[in-house]
Amino acid sequence: MAMFIQTINGYLWGFPMIAFLFSTHIFMSIKTGFVQRRVFKGIRLSVSAYEKGRGDMSPFASLATTLASTLGTGNIIGVGSAVALGGAGAVFWCWVTGVFGMATQYGECMLSVKFRTRNHRGEFCGGPMYVLRDGASSRGLGLFYAFLAALCGLVTGAAIQSNSISEIIISAVVGRSFKVSPTAVKVLVGIITATLASLVIFGGVKSVGRVCSFFVPFMAGAYILGCVAVLFVNRGVVLEALCLIIKDAFSLRALSGGAQGSALMLACRYGMARGLFSNEAGLGTSSVVCACAESKSPVRQGMISMTATFWDTVVMCFVTGVVIVSTELAVAGAVEVGTLEQGNLCLRAFCRIPYIGEWLLVFSMVTFAFSTVIGWYVVGEKCFTFVFGEGATAVYRVLWVLAVLVAPVCTLQGVWAVGDLVNALLVIPNVTGLVLLSGTVKKETREYFAKK
C-alpha cells in the first residue's frame, strides 16, 4: 500500500503540481496588483498596535502560530535536499516561489477572515472550508477539505513531527559516549513531547497563540544567529556563493555523474518544489489560523499573514541555502550536483561553528518540529469540528496527544506517503475556491487601498 501511494505521489507532486501551484501564485499576484510590494507594511502592522476587532488572538499571535505550523525540519533538511539535487541555483528558485507565493497566501487569508464565523463557544472559525461553503456555495468541497486537513494534522502535524524529534535526538546521542538504548530514547521522547503538547493544546486556541508568540521568535532567532555565525566563518566565500546561486539558476550547461539534465532544469525543479512545499501557500492551512486573529479588516490581516511566507521561504530558506552553498565552497571548493549527501549538508555547515555548532542545529531542528506539533493543532481542530461538530473537540485533542505519544516508536514510511498524498489533495479544493473568488479578493484589495 505504501508503494502504491508513493507511486501516486510521484505523479501528484511531479511537474504538473509544481506548474499548477506556481501558476496560481502568478495569477494571484496579478489579481492583487502584486500585493507583495506591501510586505514591509505587513511586517510593520504585525508588530504595531492593532485595531481592536473580533477575534481570539492578536494578529502577531496569529502570525506566530502560522509560522509555528510552517517552520519545520523541512526548512533545514529540505533546502539541503534542493541544493544536493538541483545545485546552487535551486536556492534562487526557492526564493522566487516564496516571493510569488505571498500573493496566494494573502488571498487565502483575506478570504478566510471575510467568511469566518463564530461558533457556540464564541470562538472564531474560518479557513478554506468556510470559504468554499459560504463564498463558493459548495458545502461538499468544504467538508472534503476539512476532513483531509484534519487527517493531515494528525499525520504530518502530530505523528511525523514527533517521530522526527526522536530520530534527531537519537542521531545526536546514540553511538557516542552516551550509553542509551534507542528504544528507551524513543519512549522518553514520546512521553515528554506528548506531555508538553498537552499542556499547550488543552488550553485551546488562545493558549497555543500565547505560547507561539513567545516560542517562535526565540527558536527562529536562535537558528538565524547560528546561520550568521556560519556565514561569518565562511565570510571569504559568501560573495562567491551568492554569485554562484545566481549563475547556476540560469545555467544551461549539461550535468552528468548522477545528475541528469541541465543545471537550469534541475535548479528550477527542486528549488521551486522546496519553496512551494515549505510555506504551504496554496494548501490553505495558514488561513485557518489567521481567521482567529483579532482584526476588523480582512485586507489588513491578509497583509500580516502573507509575511509568514516572507519569513519562512524568502528569508529562512534563502539564508539556509547561502549557508550550505558557502560551506561547500569553503570545504570542497565546489557544489557538485549528484554527489552531495542530502541529509548532512546543514550539519556540515553548522559544524563550522566551534564546539556548539552541531548541538545548535539539533536544538533548532527539535524546536522547529515541536512548534509544528502545537501550531498545526489549531488547523486540525478547526477542520475536525467543521466536519464532526464542536462536541468533537475533546476527541481530537485525545487523538492528537496519542499520535504524538505513539509515533516515536513506530515506523512511519507509509504515514509519510499518506501525508504527501493528503497534502496534494488539499490543494485542489483550496485553489478552486481561491480562483472562483479571486474577483472578490481583487475588489476588496482595491477598495481598502483606495480608502487608505
N, C-alpha and C positions, 0 to 999 in steps of 0.2 A: 504493500500500500504506500509506504514511504517513497519507494522508487517511482511508483505511478504518479504520485503527487508532484515529485521533483521534476518529472518529465513535463507535466502540465505547466509547472512554474517556469521551466526553461522557455516555453512559448510565451507565457503571460508576461514575464519580466524580461523578454528579449527586446529587440529594436522597436517593435510596434508600440510597446508600452512607454518606452523612453520617448519616442516621437510623439505619442499621444499626450503625455504629460507636458513635455516641453512646448508643444503647440498650444496647449491650454494656457501655459504661462505667458506666451507671446500674445495670445488672444486677449487675455485679461489685462495685460499691460496696455494694449491699445484701447480697450474699453474704458479703462480707468484714467486714461491720459497719462500713462506712466507714473502712477502714484508712488513708485519707488523713489522718485526725486524728493519726496517729502519724508524720507525715512528719518532724517535727523530731527525733524519736527516731531515725529512719533516718539523718538528717544526722549526728547525734552518733555513731552506730555506724560511719558511713563514714569518719570521721577518728580514731576511737579504736582502741586496741589490739584486735586481733581474736582470736577463739578459733581456735587452730591446728587446721586440719582438712585435708580432702582438696581439692586444687585446684592450679592452675598460676599464679595471680597473686593478689595481695592484693585484698580487697573494694574498696579505693579504686582500685586499678589497673583493676579490672573496671568500676567506675563511670566512671572517666575514659575508658576505651575506648568504653563505651556512648555517652558524651557526644560523643566524637570522631566517632562514626558518625552521630549525630543532629543535632548542631550543624552547620549549613551555611549557604550563602548564602541559603537559604530563610528562615532566621530574620531576615535583614535585608531582602532584597528581597520575600520572601513577605508579611511584615507590611505593608510599603508597599502591596503589591497589595490586601490586605484592606481597608486604610483607603481607598484610591483607589476601590475598587468598592463597599464596604459602609459607608463613613463611619466616624466616630469610634467608634460603638457596636460595630464589629467587634472592637475591642481587648478589650472586656469579654467577648464570647462566645468569643473565642480563649482568654482566661484561664479561663473556665468549663470548656471542654473539657479544659484541662490539669489542672484540679482533679479532675474525674471520671476522666480518663484514667489517673491514678496507680493506681487500683484495678485496672484492666485490666493495666497493666504489672506490678504486684505479683503478680497471679495467674499471668501468663505466666512470670515469672522464678522464682516459687516452685515451680511445676510442673517447670520446666526443671532446677532443682537437684535436685529429688526424683527425677526419672527419668534423670539423667545417668549416663553410663557411662565407663569408661576404655578407651582404645584400646591397640594393641600397643606403642606408644611410651611408654605410661604417662601420656599426656595425657588430661584430662577433656573429654568431648564431651557437649553437651546442646542443647536447643532444641526447637521445635515438632515437628521430625521424630521425635525420640526420644519426646516426649510422646505423639504420635499412634501410634507403633509399640508402645511398651511400656505406655502408660497407657490409650489408647483402642483398642488391638488393631487398628490399621489401618496396616499397613506401606505399602500403596499410597498413602494420603494423605500419609504421611511422605515417601515418595520424590517425590511430586508437589510437596510444599512445598520440599524440599531442592533439587530441580532448578531450580525457579523462583527460589529465593533465591540460588543460585549464579550464575544468569544475571543476576539483578537486581544482584548485586555488581559484575559486570563492566561492566554498563551504567551504573547510577546511581552506584555507589561508585567506579569507576575512570574510565571514559571521560568521563562527563558532568562530573565534578568537575574532571578535568584540563583539559577544554575550557573550563570556566568560569574557571579560573585564567588561561588565556591570554587570554580575552576581557576579563577585568577589567584585566589588565596592559596590553593593547593600548589599551583605552579611557583608561587613565591616561597613557600615554606617546606614542601616535601622534597626530599633529596638533598637538603642542606644539612647543617649540623643539628637541625631540629628533628628529633626522633618522634614523629607523629604518624598515625595511621590516616591515609586519605579518607577512609570511610568515616572515621571519627571527626575529621575536619568538616566533611560534608554535613553530617548530622548537626554539628555545633553551629555551622553557618546557617543552616535552615532554621534552627530554633531562634538564634539571635535575630536574623533578618525578619522572620515572621513576628517576633515579639515587638521589634521596633516599628514595623509596618502597622501592627495592630494599634499601637499607642497613637499613631497618627490618623489612620483612616477611620477608626471607630469614633473619632471626634467630628466626622463629617467633612463637608467641603471646606468650611471655614477653617477648620484645623489644618487641613492639607495646605491651604493658601498661606496660613501663618508660618508653617514650617518651611515651605518652599521659599518664602520671602527672605528668610534668613539663610537657609541652607544653600540655595542655588548660587547666589553671588559669591559665597565663601568657596564652594568647590570649584566654580569656574575660574575665580581669581587665582586659586592655588595652581590650577593647571596652566593658566596663561603665564603666571610667574615662572613656572617650570620651563615653558616654551621660550620665554625671554632669556632665561639663563642659558639654554642650549644655543640660542641664536648668538648670545654674547660669546660663548666658547667658539662658535663657528663664524665669528664676525668677518674673518678673512675671505669667506666664500659666499656670504649671504647675497651680495650683489650678483655674483656669478650664478647663484641658484635662481634668483628672480629672472635673470636674462634667459636661463635655460628653460624655465617654465613657459615663458612667452614664446621662445623659439620653437620648442617641441610641440606647443599647442597648434602650430600651423605647419609643421614639417611634413613633407610628402615623401621623405626618404623611406625606403623599404627596410623592414626588420626581419631578422632571422634568429636562429638559435633558441627556439622555444616560443617566440612571438611571431605570429603570422599576420601579415598585412602592413599597412603604412603607419608611421608614427601618429599622423593626424587622425586616422580612423580609430586606432586603439585609444588614443587620448580622449577623443570625443565620447566613445562608447563607455569607458569605465569612469571617466570624470563626471559625465552627466548622470550616469547611474548612481554614483555615490552621492552627488548633490541632491538628486531627486528623492532618494530614499532617506537621507539624513534629516531633512526638515519637515517631512510629511505634508508639504504643501500639495494639495490635490487629493489627499486622503480624507481631509475634513475633520480629523480628530482634534486639532487645536481649537477649532471653532466651538467645540462642546465646552471647553474650559472658558473661553472668552465670554460666553453667554452668561457666566456667573459674575462678571465684572460689574461694579457699580458705575454706571455711565448713562447719561441721557442721550448721547448721540451715537448711533451705530457707526458713522464715519470716523468719529474721533477714536472709538475703541478699535476699529479696524486698522487705523494707522498705528496704534500702540501694539496691537497683536502682530502686525506684519514685521515688527522689529525682531520677533523671535527667529524668523528665518534669517534676518541680517546677522544676529549674534551666532546662530547655530552654524550656518553654512558660509556666509560671506566672511565672517571673522574666524570662528573656531576651526572650521575645516581648512581654510586657507592658511592660517598660521601653522596648523599641524603639517600641512603639505610642505611649506617652506622649511620647517624644522627637519622633516625627513629628507628632502632633496639636498639641503645644505650639508646634512650629516653624511649622506652618501658621497657627496663631492669631497668632503673633508677626509673621510675614511678610505673610500675606494677610488676616488678621483673621477668617478663617472656614475651615471644611473643606467644600468644595463637592464633593459626590459626583458622579462622572461627568466632572469637568473636570480632575482631577489626573493628572499623569504618573506612572504606577506605578513606573517604574524609577528616578526621580530624587528621590523623597521623602526617602530616607535620606541621599542625597548633599547635598540642600539643607539638611538638618538638621545634618550634620556640618560643612558649610561655615560654620556659625555659629561654630565654633572657629577663631580666627585662625591663619593660616599652616599649621598642621599638620592641620587637620580632615579635609580631603579625603584626604590620604595615610594618615591613621589609619584611615579607612574602607576604603581599598584594602588596607591591611595586614590588617585584620580579616577581610575577605572572602576574601583569599588564604589566610590561615592556617585559616579555617573550612573552606574547600574541601579543603585538603591534609589536615587532620585527618580528614575524611570518607574520603579515599583510604586512609589507613592503618587507621582504625577499622573500616571496612566490610570490610576484607580478612579479618579474623577470622571474620566471619559467612560470607563467601563460601567460605573454605577449609573450614570445618567442614561446610558443606552439600555442597560438592563431593565431599569424601571420604566422606560418608554415601552418596552415590549411586555413586561410582566406585571406592571403596576408598582405603585410606591411601597406597597407592603412587602415587596420582594427585596428591599434594600438590605435587610439583615442577612438574607440568604446569600446575596452576592458578596457581602463582606466576609462571611464564613468561607465561601468558596475561594475567595482571593487569598485569605490567610493560609488555607490548606494548600493552595497551589504554590505559594511561597515556601511553605514548610517542607513539602514533599519533593519539590523539583531538584534540589541539590543531589539527592541520592538516586535520581532517575537518569536514564539515557534518553536524551531529547532529540535524537536525529529526526524522528518522524514529526515531533512537535515543531521543530524549526520549519519543516516543509509545510505543515499546516499554517503556521504563522505567515509565511511568504504568500501562500495561496489566498488567505483571508485578506491580507493587505492589498493584493492585486484586485480582488473582488470589491473592496471598499471604494476603489477609485471610480468604478463605473456609475453607481447611483449618485455619488457626490458630485462628480464633474457634470453629470446630466443636469442636476438641479442648478449648478452654478451657471452653466451655459444658458439654460432656459430663463434664468433670472438675471442674466448679465445686463439686460436693459435697465432693470431696477438698480443695479449697482452703479451703472453709469449715471442715471438720473439723480440718485441720492448724493453721489460724489460731487456732481456739478453744482447742485443746489447748495450743498454745505459750503463749498469754497467760494461760491458766488456771494453768499451772505458774509463770509469772512473777509 
